Structures are given as C-alpha cells and as structure tokens.
Amino acid sequence: FPVTICCRTGITYLFRPKWRVFTNFEYRRHDYGERALVSDEFGYRRDNYFSTEYGLRYDFREWMSMELAYLYLRRHSNFGTFDFTDHRLTLTHKLQY
C-alpha cells in the first residue's frame, strides 16, 4: 500500500490593512506499495516533492479577496522518467460566504 509523508509550514504577514504577503514551504514523500518496471528500471517507486509559494493578497471585504502567487514545484523520483520542475504564476479572485 502507498504511504505519504508531508511536512508544511508557512508565514503570512499583514503589512497594511487588507494587504498580506505570504510564503509556504512543503516537503512530501510518496512511497508506492508495488514494484514498477519503467525504462529497464525495476523496483519500488519513491517520489520526493519540494514546493515553495510566494504571494500577495488583497482583501476587498471579509468575503472577497484577490491573490497573486508564484509556485515552484520540484518532483524527484528514483525513476528519472517521473522527475519534473513546475513554475506557476496564478491570479485568483475569491468570493466566499
């Protein structure tokens, strides 16, 4: 059976009324429970994920906000075929009640 271990931490700083900056860091390890055969490699697959996120958020109201964020995600696998690096820039508008 697969096992996932995760550790996440973050900081949010309110530097003006309604304005926040934030950063999040995460490490995740995923161990697969079955042996795999990929590109002449045979064994138990294990992936390590490292991610960091930085952003700026503006709260228009208690129930409405807008956020601009950058996310860096890196997956390192013991099967090199599954390695990747991802860079994302997102703009999010949130309405909640």
N, C-alpha and C positions, 0 to 999 in steps of 0.2 A: 504494500500500500504506500502511496506517496506521503511525504512528510514535508511541511513547510515551516520554516523558522523565520520570524520577521522582527526587526527592531526599527522603530521610527521615532524621530524626535523633531521638534520644530520650535520656532520662535516667531511671535507676532508682536509688532511694536506699533502702538498708536502714537504717531508723532504730531498729529493735529486732529482737531475734532473731525471725525468722519474719514480720515486718511490713515491707512495702515500699510506697513510693509511687512512681509513675511518671508520665511525660509523654512523649508522642510528637508530632512535627510532621511533616507530609508535604505536599509540593507535587508535583503530577503534571500534565503537559500531554499531551493526546492530540490528535494531528493525524490527521484522517481522509483517506484517499487518494482519495476520489471526491467529485465535486461533488454538492451536495444542493440540492433545492428545498423550502423549508419556509416556509409562510405568506408567499408572494411574495418571499422572500429566496433568492438563488441564489449559491452559492459553496462553497468548501472549508470544512467544519466544523472548528472548533478548540475544545476544551474545556479549561479550567483548573480543577483541583481543589485546594482548600486544606482540610486537616483538622488537627485537634488533638484529643488524647485525654489525659485525666487519670484516674488511678485509684489504688486501694488494693488490695493483695493480701496475703492471709494464707496462709502455708504450714503446713498441719497436719502434714504429713510431707513427705519428699523427693518422693513420688509423688502427693500430694494437696494441692490449694490451692483457695482461693475468692477471687474478684476482683469488685470493684465499680468500674465505669468509666463515664465520660461521654465521648461522642464528638460533636464538632462537625464537620460536613462541608458545604462550600460548593462548588457547581459553577457556573462562569461560562462560558457558551458565546457564540460570536459569533452564534449563532442564539438569541435570547432565549427561545424556546419551551422550550429544554432547561435553563435556569437552575433551580437549586433549592438550598435550605438544609435540612439534616437535623440533628436533635438526637436522640441516643440515650443511654439510660441502661441499662446491662446488669449483670446479676449472673450470674457464671459459676462453676460448680464443675467442677474438672478432676481426673480420675484418669488417671494415665499409668504406663506401665511400660516 
